[in-house]
Amino acid sequence: MLIACLWSRWSGPGQADVLSFAAITDEPLPEIQAAGHDRCIIPVKPGNVATWLATPAPDAVDYEAILDDRERRFYAHLLAA
C-alpha cells in the first residue's frame, strides 16, 4: 500500500537536522469507524506516485486531484478474545 505523506527537514544553527513526516488522513470509511478509528490514511494509486514525488513539486490542485483519486479498499477487522 502506498500512503500519501509529507516530509520536512528543519535546520538550526549549530544543531543537528530534524527530519519529520506525516501521513495524510481523512474521515474513516464506515468499516474503519466501526473498529473505533476516527481517521484513515489515504492510499495513493501506483500511477500517481511519480506526480506525487515530482521535482519541482506540482501545484496544490494536482496534489488534491491525487488525494481525490485514491484507491478504494475495504478493510475488515476481527475482535480479539
WOBEL-V442827 format. One line per field, one symbol per residue. ss: DSSP state (H for helix, E for strand, C for the rest). psi: psi as a letter, one per 40 degrees, with the letter a starting at -180 (. if undefined). burial: 1 if it has 16 or more other ideal C-beta (glycine too) atoms within 10 Angstrom, else 0. A space follows every 50 residues. Layout:
ss = ???
psi = ???
burial = ???
//
This chain:
ss = CCECEEEEEECCCCCCCEEEEEECEECCCHHHHHCCCCCEECECCHHHHH HHCCCCCCCHHHHHHHHHCCCCCCCCCCCCC
psi = hhhhiiiihhhiheiiihhiihhhiiiiidddddeeieihihihideedd ddeihiiiidddddddddfihhihhiiihi.
burial = 00010000000000000000000000010001000000011101000100 0100000000001001000100000000000
//
